[in-house]
Amino acid sequence: MIRKKPRREESPDHAEPARLLPAPGDPHLWLDRHLLLEEHLMHEIRSTVSAPVPASSRRPARRLLLIGVPVTAAALAGAFAFTALTNSEGGGPAAATPPPVAAPVVRVEPGSTARLASTVEHIAAAASAGTTPGPGPGQYVYIKSEVSYLSVSHTDADDSMAMVQPLHIREVWNSPDGKQGWLDEPGYKPKGGITLDTNVEPTLGGASYDYLRTLPTDPDVLLKKIYEETEGQGNSPDQEAFTTVGDLLGEELVPAKLSAALYRAAAKIPGVVVVDHAQDGAGREGIALAHVDQKGGDRTEWIFDPGTYAYLGSRAVQVKQADGIRPGTVINRTAVLERTVVDAQKQRPGAQGTRA
């Protein structure tokens, strides 16, 4: 959103005294930075109220909160303190939002298409053999992840340091039709979680298990549909197609045949490569399918177990200098810890069926 700088207006009664006073000193932050910081804070306030969340807002990826906005340490601390005070449901205070930490920096390993076809076939075969049963009436898809996303690209104190959220747990429950759901992300959502109930019809950008069952399993037909539904979104058609598939892998239960088709379709996206060594948010080593966002300069990596080819999680690594973020910076990490079906919303897997 483009914000115009506010024009200061003074009444005639105050105009003359104002001219007689000395010029005010420079503010600690430039006005455009104040506006962007203010806009970020207002976004945080709006995102944590207890209103129903439309399906399209469920996608957790690409959380670049203050990209390209250098801020001082004091301003950054103030932003998170203010967010903590407003991150509540029903008017009460929530647990304080953890302060950001320095983003990890890794060696950028080159990707290759040499083993793309064979790797994708291994991954697709593993997906086809998936045994997780689909949810029935009254049941919920439950996904528990460990996640960390970018907070700011760099600070005034160190313009080479990006800050990210500390790794933390995120749990999602969704009904088969996608109309009822719950999200619990302590420290980043109000205490106890927020509702994901919605009347919005499912789409690729906000899918449900029932919706996914209707999608074609022919990779060419499926990829065409993905491009058509995401036209005009993202930084490029190829990047948006890759991101859309990745979103489905992260917080959906995808039927086995469709899962295999998604991987085969993704392999047809120009620019997709294999990265031999990658690490998910839980520190698990794996092999990755990856694609570079040419505008943002970051490479999104889907990480798979090198032995079983099961999906582990994802990572985004900066490969080109952009927005003040240096190459090798890990700007987000996820790890899927559990993906299953439970009998009730807020119920966690286990012998006792514990509730959130």
C-alpha positions as CSV (number, residue, x, y, z in Angstrom):
1,M,0.0,0.0,0.0
2,I,1.3,3.5,-0.9
3,R,1.0,6.0,1.9
4,K,1.2,9.7,1.2
5,K,3.1,11.8,3.7
6,P,0.6,13.8,5.7
7,R,0.6,17.5,5.0
8,R,0.9,19.5,8.2
9,E,-1.8,22.2,8.6
10,E,-1.8,25.0,11.1
11,S,-4.6,27.4,12.2
12,P,-4.0,31.1,11.6
13,D,-3.8,31.6,15.4
14,H,-0.8,29.4,15.7
15,A,1.0,30.3,12.5
16,E,2.8,33.4,13.8
17,P,4.2,31.9,17.0
18,A,5.3,28.9,15.1
19,R,7.4,31.0,12.8
20,L,9.1,32.7,15.8
21,L,10.1,29.5,17.4
22,P,13.5,27.8,16.4
23,A,13.3,25.1,13.9
24,P,12.7,21.7,15.5
25,G,15.5,19.1,15.5
26,D,15.6,16.1,13.2
27,P,13.5,13.2,14.3
28,H,15.2,10.0,15.4
29,L,13.7,8.2,12.4
30,W,12.9,9.7,9.0
31,L,9.2,10.3,8.4
32,D,8.9,7.6,5.8
33,R,10.4,5.1,8.2
34,H,7.9,6.2,10.9
35,L,5.1,5.7,8.5
36,L,6.2,2.3,7.5
37,L,6.8,1.3,11.1
38,E,3.3,2.6,11.9
39,E,1.8,0.7,9.0
40,H,3.5,-2.5,10.2
41,L,2.2,-2.0,13.7
42,M,-1.4,-1.3,12.5
43,H,-1.1,-4.5,10.4
44,E,-0.1,-6.4,13.5
45,I,-3.1,-5.0,15.4
46,R,-5.6,-5.9,12.6
47,S,-4.1,-9.4,12.2
48,T,-4.6,-10.3,15.9
49,V,-8.3,-9.3,16.5
50,S,-10.7,-12.1,17.0
51,A,-12.7,-11.6,13.8
52,P,-13.0,-14.7,11.5
53,V,-10.1,-15.2,9.2
54,P,-10.8,-15.7,5.4
55,A,-9.4,-18.7,3.8
56,S,-7.0,-16.7,1.7
57,S,-5.2,-15.4,4.8
58,R,-4.2,-18.8,6.0
59,R,-1.1,-19.0,4.0
60,P,1.8,-18.5,6.4
61,A,4.6,-18.1,3.9
62,R,6.3,-14.9,2.8
63,R,6.0,-13.0,6.1
64,L,8.3,-10.2,5.3
65,L,7.1,-7.7,7.9
66,L,9.4,-4.7,7.5
67,I,11.4,-5.5,4.3
68,G,13.8,-2.8,3.3
69,V,13.1,-0.6,6.4
70,P,16.2,-0.1,8.5
71,V,15.3,0.7,12.1
72,T,17.2,1.4,15.2
73,A,17.4,-1.1,18.1
74,A,15.2,1.2,20.2
75,A,12.5,1.5,17.5
76,L,12.6,-2.3,16.9
77,A,12.2,-3.0,20.6
78,G,9.4,-0.5,20.8
79,A,7.6,-2.1,17.9
80,F,7.7,-5.5,19.5
81,A,6.6,-4.1,22.9
82,F,3.7,-2.3,21.3
83,T,2.7,-5.5,19.4
84,A,2.8,-7.4,22.7
85,L,0.4,-5.0,24.3
86,T,-2.0,-5.2,21.4
87,N,-1.7,-8.9,20.6
88,S,-4.8,-9.9,22.5
89,E,-8.3,-11.3,22.1
90,G,-11.3,-9.8,23.9
91,G,-9.3,-6.8,25.1
92,G,-7.0,-8.6,27.5
93,P,-3.2,-8.6,27.2
94,A,-1.5,-11.6,25.5
95,A,1.9,-13.1,26.3
96,A,4.7,-10.9,25.2
97,T,5.9,-11.4,21.6
98,P,9.5,-12.7,21.7
99,P,12.1,-10.3,20.4
100,P,13.6,-11.1,17.0
101,V,17.0,-12.7,16.7
102,A,19.8,-12.5,14.2
103,A,19.0,-14.6,11.1
104,P,21.2,-17.6,10.4
105,V,23.7,-17.3,7.6
106,V,24.7,-20.4,5.6
107,R,26.8,-21.1,2.5
108,V,24.7,-20.8,-0.6
109,E,24.9,-24.2,-2.3
110,P,24.4,-24.1,-6.1
111,G,21.3,-25.9,-7.5
112,S,21.3,-28.2,-10.5
113,T,18.8,-29.7,-12.9
114,A,21.0,-32.8,-13.5
115,R,19.1,-35.0,-11.2
116,L,15.8,-33.1,-11.2
117,A,13.7,-35.7,-13.0
118,S,14.9,-38.7,-11.0
119,T,14.6,-36.8,-7.7
120,V,11.1,-35.8,-8.4
121,E,10.1,-39.3,-9.3
122,H,11.5,-40.6,-6.0
123,I,9.5,-37.8,-4.2
124,A,6.3,-38.5,-6.1
125,A,6.6,-42.2,-5.5
126,A,6.9,-41.6,-1.7
127,A,4.0,-39.3,-1.8
128,S,1.8,-41.8,-3.7
129,A,2.5,-44.4,-1.0
130,G,1.2,-42.0,1.7
131,T,-1.0,-43.8,4.3
132,T,-2.5,-40.9,6.3
133,P,-6.3,-41.4,6.1
134,G,-8.4,-38.5,5.0
135,P,-10.7,-36.7,7.6
136,G,-14.3,-37.8,7.9
137,P,-17.3,-35.8,9.0
138,G,-16.6,-34.0,12.3
139,Q,-12.9,-34.6,12.1
140,Y,-10.1,-32.1,11.6
141,V,-6.7,-32.0,9.8
142,Y,-4.1,-31.3,12.4
143,I,-0.7,-29.9,11.5
144,K,2.1,-29.0,14.0
145,S,5.1,-27.1,12.7
146,E,8.1,-25.3,14.0
147,V,8.5,-22.0,12.2
148,S,10.6,-18.8,11.9
149,Y,9.9,-15.9,9.6
150,L,11.7,-12.6,8.7
151,S,11.0,-9.6,10.9
152,V,13.2,-6.8,9.5
153,S,15.8,-6.8,6.7
154,H,18.4,-4.9,8.6
155,T,18.9,-2.4,11.4
156,D,20.6,1.0,11.5
157,A,23.2,-0.4,13.9
158,D,24.2,-3.2,11.4
159,D,23.0,-2.9,7.9
160,S,24.2,-6.5,7.1
161,M,22.1,-8.1,9.9
162,A,18.6,-9.4,9.2
163,M,16.3,-10.2,12.1
164,V,14.0,-13.2,12.3
165,Q,11.4,-14.6,14.7
166,P,12.9,-17.2,17.1
167,L,11.8,-20.7,16.1
168,H,8.4,-21.4,17.6
169,I,5.5,-23.8,17.5
170,R,2.5,-23.3,15.2
171,E,-0.5,-25.6,15.3
172,V,-3.4,-25.6,12.9
173,W,-6.8,-27.4,12.9
174,N,-9.0,-27.4,9.8
175,S,-12.3,-29.1,9.0
176,P,-12.5,-31.1,5.7
177,D,-14.5,-28.4,4.0
178,G,-12.3,-25.6,5.3
179,K,-15.1,-23.7,6.9
180,Q,-14.1,-24.3,10.6
181,G,-10.6,-24.1,11.9
182,W,-8.3,-22.9,14.7
183,L,-4.7,-21.5,14.8
184,D,-2.5,-21.6,17.9
185,E,0.8,-19.8,17.7
186,P,1.9,-18.7,21.2
187,G,3.6,-15.3,21.3
188,Y,2.4,-14.4,17.8
189,K,-1.4,-14.9,18.2
190,P,-3.6,-14.1,21.2
191,K,-3.4,-16.5,24.1
192,G,-5.2,-19.7,23.3
193,G,-5.3,-19.1,19.6
194,I,-7.7,-17.6,17.0
195,T,-10.5,-18.9,14.9
196,L,-10.1,-19.7,11.3
197,D,-13.8,-20.0,10.6
198,T,-14.8,-18.6,7.3
199,N,-17.5,-18.6,4.7
200,V,-15.1,-18.0,1.8
201,E,-15.1,-20.8,-0.7
202,P,-11.8,-22.7,-1.0
203,T,-9.3,-22.0,-3.7
204,L,-5.7,-22.9,-4.4
205,G,-4.6,-19.9,-2.3
206,G,-6.8,-21.1,0.7
207,A,-7.5,-24.7,0.1
208,S,-9.4,-27.4,2.1
209,Y,-9.1,-31.2,2.0
210,D,-12.5,-31.5,0.2
211,Y,-11.4,-28.9,-2.4
212,L,-8.1,-30.7,-3.0
213,R,-9.9,-33.9,-3.7
214,T,-11.5,-32.2,-6.7
215,L,-8.3,-31.2,-8.4
216,P,-6.9,-33.0,-11.4
217,T,-4.0,-35.4,-10.9
218,D,-2.6,-35.1,-14.4
219,P,0.5,-32.9,-13.8
220,D,0.1,-30.9,-17.0
221,V,-3.6,-30.1,-16.4
222,L,-2.9,-29.3,-12.8
223,L,0.0,-27.0,-13.6
224,K,-2.2,-25.1,-16.2
225,K,-4.8,-24.6,-13.5
226,I,-2.3,-23.3,-11.0
227,Y,-1.0,-20.8,-13.5
228,E,-4.5,-19.7,-14.5
229,E,-5.7,-19.2,-10.9
230,T,-2.6,-17.3,-9.8
231,E,-2.3,-15.1,-12.8
232,G,-1.2,-11.6,-11.9
233,Q,-0.1,-12.5,-8.4
234,G,3.4,-12.6,-6.9
235,N,6.7,-11.4,-8.5
236,S,6.4,-13.7,-11.6
237,P,4.0,-16.4,-12.8
238,D,6.7,-19.1,-12.3
239,Q,7.5,-17.9,-8.7
240,E,3.8,-17.7,-7.8
241,A,3.1,-21.2,-9.2
242,F,6.0,-22.6,-7.1
243,T,4.9,-20.7,-4.0
244,T,1.3,-21.9,-4.4
245,V,2.4,-25.6,-4.5
246,G,4.7,-25.0,-1.5
247,D,1.9,-23.5,0.5
248,L,-0.2,-26.7,0.0
249,L,2.8,-28.8,1.2
250,G,3.1,-26.9,4.4
251,E,-0.3,-26.7,6.1
252,E,-2.6,-29.0,4.2
253,L,-3.3,-32.7,4.1
254,V,-3.0,-33.5,0.4
255,P,-4.5,-36.7,-1.0
256,A,-1.7,-39.1,-2.1
257,K,-2.3,-39.0,-5.8
258,L,-2.6,-35.3,-5.9
259,S,0.5,-34.9,-3.8
260,A,2.5,-36.9,-6.4
261,A,0.9,-34.8,-9.2
262,L,1.9,-31.6,-7.5
263,Y,5.6,-32.6,-7.4
264,R,5.6,-33.7,-11.0
265,A,3.9,-30.4,-11.9
266,A,6.4,-28.4,-9.9
267,A,9.2,-30.0,-11.8
268,K,7.9,-28.5,-15.0
269,I,8.1,-24.9,-13.6
270,P,11.1,-23.1,-15.3
271,G,13.9,-22.5,-12.9
272,V,13.3,-25.4,-10.5
273,V,16.5,-27.1,-9.4
274,V,17.7,-29.7,-6.9
275,V,19.9,-28.6,-4.0
276,D,21.8,-31.6,-2.5
277,H,22.1,-30.3,1.0
278,A,19.5,-28.2,3.0
279,Q,18.3,-28.1,6.5
280,D,14.7,-27.6,7.7
281,G,13.5,-25.6,10.8
282,A,14.1,-28.6,13.1
283,G,17.7,-29.0,11.9
284,R,17.0,-32.1,9.8
285,E,19.3,-32.5,6.8
286,G,17.7,-33.2,3.5
287,I,17.6,-32.8,-0.3
288,A,15.6,-29.9,-1.7
289,L,13.6,-28.8,-4.7
290,A,14.2,-25.1,-5.1
291,H,13.3,-22.0,-7.1
292,V,14.7,-18.5,-7.0
293,D,12.5,-15.4,-6.7
294,Q,14.3,-13.2,-9.3
295,K,12.9,-10.0,-7.8
296,G,13.4,-10.7,-4.1
297,G,16.6,-12.6,-4.6
298,D,15.7,-15.4,-2.2
299,R,15.5,-19.1,-3.0
300,T,12.6,-21.2,-1.6
301,E,13.6,-24.7,-0.8
302,W,11.3,-27.7,-0.1
303,I,13.3,-30.1,1.9
304,F,12.9,-33.9,1.8
305,D,14.4,-36.8,3.8
306,P,17.3,-38.1,1.6
307,G,16.4,-41.7,2.4
308,T,12.5,-41.9,2.4
309,Y,11.9,-38.7,0.3
310,A,9.2,-37.7,2.8
311,Y,8.5,-33.9,3.0
312,L,10.3,-32.4,6.1
313,G,9.8,-28.6,5.8
314,S,11.0,-25.6,3.9
315,R,13.6,-22.9,4.0
316,A,14.2,-19.6,2.2
317,V,17.8,-18.5,1.6
318,Q,18.9,-15.2,0.2
319,V,21.0,-15.9,-2.9
320,K,21.3,-12.4,-4.3
321,Q,21.8,-9.1,-2.4
322,A,18.4,-7.4,-2.1
323,D,16.6,-5.1,0.3
324,G,19.8,-5.0,2.4
325,I,19.8,-8.8,3.0
326,R,23.1,-10.4,2.2
327,P,23.5,-13.7,0.4
328,G,23.3,-16.8,2.6
329,T,20.8,-15.3,5.1
330,V,18.1,-17.7,6.0
331,I,15.0,-15.5,6.0
332,N,12.5,-18.2,7.0
333,R,12.5,-21.9,8.1
334,T,9.7,-24.4,8.7
335,A,9.6,-28.0,9.9
336,V,6.4,-30.1,9.8
337,L,6.5,-32.1,13.1
338,E,3.1,-33.8,12.8
339,R,0.4,-34.1,10.2
340,T,-2.6,-36.2,11.1
341,V,-6.4,-36.3,11.6
342,V,-8.0,-35.7,15.0
343,D,-11.6,-36.0,16.2
344,A,-12.2,-32.5,17.4
345,Q,-11.0,-28.9,17.0
346,K,-8.1,-28.1,19.3
347,Q,-7.6,-31.8,20.0
348,R,-4.0,-32.9,19.9
349,P,-2.9,-36.4,18.8
350,G,-2.3,-38.8,21.7
351,A,-3.8,-41.5,23.7
352,Q,-5.8,-39.1,25.9
353,G,-6.7,-36.8,23.0
354,T,-5.5,-33.7,24.8
355,R,-7.2,-30.4,24.0
356,A,-5.6,-27.0,23.5
